[in-house]
């Protein structure tokens, strides 16, 4: 599992879904309890609208 930092926010690549708007602001994030679960992509897309 890799970790990365985006504008001061820590994320990991195993089930962590950040949604970042055009200004670089994190508007949605979701951490799935299991790496085999899919995040709610629709919620991430809705946060960007």
C-alpha positions in Angstrom: 0.0 0.0 0.0 1.4 3.4 -1.0 0.8 6.7 0.8 0.9 10.1 -0.7 0.3 13.7 0.4 -1.8 16.1 -1.5 -2.0 19.7 -0.3 -1.2 18.7 3.3 -3.7 15.8 3.3 -2.4 12.2 3.7 -3.9 9.5 1.6 -3.1 5.9 0.9 -3.9 4.0 -2.3 -5.7 1.0 -0.7 -9.4 2.0 -0.7 -8.8 5.8 -0.2 -10.7 7.9 -2.6 -10.0 11.7 -2.6 -11.9 14.0 -4.9 -10.0 17.3 -5.6 -11.6 20.2 -7.3 -10.0 22.5 -9.9 -8.5 24.7 -7.2 -6.8 21.8 -5.5 -9.3 21.7 -2.6 -10.2 18.2 -1.3 -14.0 18.1 -1.5 -14.6 14.5 -0.7 -12.6 11.6 0.7 -13.6 8.0 1.6 -11.6 5.3 3.2 -13.1 1.8 2.6 -12.8 -0.5 5.6 -11.6 -3.4 3.4 -9.2 -3.1 0.4 -11.6 -5.4 -1.5 -14.5 -2.9 -1.2 -15.1 -0.3 -3.9 -15.6 3.3 -2.8 -18.7 5.3 -3.6 -17.6 6.8 -6.9 -21.0 8.5 -7.4 -20.5 10.4 -4.1 -17.1 11.6 -5.2 -18.3 12.8 -8.6 -21.3 14.6 -6.9 -18.9 16.4 -4.6 -17.1 17.8 -7.7 -20.3 19.3 -9.2 
